[in-house]
Amino acid sequence: MTEKNRFSAEMLVSEALATHPSVADIFRAFGLDNCPNCPAANSETISKACEAFGKDLEEFLTALNELEFTESVPAK
């Protein structure tokens, strides 16, 4: 996975959220407000979360992959 495409459809929600605190902002912007606190985040993929909430997967992945940050820090 390249740095520009660090997020994929099959990535677990919890893995995505752990990459950087800004990722949670994208989830919230797309109406996936509960994902950061959801018990299913450890077993549900980004694809399944988008499907469950009726969100456009490609648009969501584009927004995530457009995030620019220079270092990975644990999400809070």
C-alpha positions as CSV (number, residue, x, y, z in Angstrom):
1,M,0.0,0.0,0.0
2,T,1.5,3.3,-1.0
3,E,1.6,6.3,1.4
4,K,-1.0,8.0,-0.8
5,N,-3.4,5.0,-0.6
6,R,-2.8,4.0,3.0
7,F,-6.6,3.3,3.4
8,S,-8.4,0.5,1.6
9,A,-11.9,-1.0,1.6
10,E,-10.8,-4.1,3.4
11,M,-9.0,-2.2,6.2
12,L,-10.7,-2.6,9.6
13,V,-12.3,0.6,10.9
14,S,-10.2,0.3,14.1
15,E,-7.0,0.1,12.1
16,A,-8.0,3.2,10.1
17,L,-8.9,5.2,13.2
18,A,-5.6,4.2,14.9
19,T,-3.5,5.8,12.1
20,H,-4.1,9.4,13.2
21,P,-6.7,11.5,15.1
22,S,-7.8,13.3,11.9
23,V,-9.2,10.1,10.6
24,A,-12.1,10.3,13.1
25,D,-13.0,13.7,11.7
26,I,-13.5,12.1,8.2
27,F,-15.7,9.5,9.7
28,R,-17.8,12.2,11.4
29,A,-17.9,14.3,8.3
30,F,-19.5,11.4,6.4
31,G,-22.0,10.7,9.1
32,L,-20.2,7.7,10.6
33,D,-20.1,9.4,14.0
34,N,-20.4,6.3,16.1
35,C,-17.7,4.3,14.4
36,P,-14.9,5.6,16.7
37,N,-16.8,4.2,19.7
38,C,-18.5,1.2,18.1
39,P,-17.5,-2.3,19.4
40,A,-17.8,-3.6,15.8
41,A,-14.9,-1.3,14.8
42,N,-12.5,-4.1,15.6
43,S,-14.1,-6.5,13.2
44,E,-15.8,-4.4,10.6
45,T,-14.1,-3.2,7.4
46,I,-14.4,0.3,6.0
47,S,-16.4,-1.2,3.1
48,K,-18.9,-2.8,5.5
49,A,-19.3,0.4,7.5
50,C,-20.0,2.4,4.4
51,E,-22.5,-0.2,3.2
52,A,-24.2,-0.3,6.6
53,F,-24.7,3.4,6.6
54,G,-25.4,3.9,2.9
55,K,-22.2,5.9,2.2
56,D,-20.3,6.0,-1.0
57,L,-17.2,3.9,-0.5
58,E,-15.0,5.4,-3.2
59,E,-15.8,8.9,-2.0
60,F,-15.0,8.0,1.6
61,L,-11.7,6.3,0.7
62,T,-10.7,9.3,-1.4
63,A,-11.3,11.6,1.5
64,L,-9.3,9.4,3.8
65,N,-6.5,9.0,1.3
66,E,-6.3,12.8,0.8
67,L,-5.5,13.3,4.4
68,E,-2.0,14.7,4.8
69,F,-0.1,14.1,7.9
70,T,3.6,13.5,8.4
71,E,3.6,11.1,11.3
72,S,1.3,8.4,12.7
73,V,0.2,9.0,16.2
74,P,-2.2,6.9,18.3
75,A,-5.8,8.1,17.9
76,K,-7.4,9.3,21.1
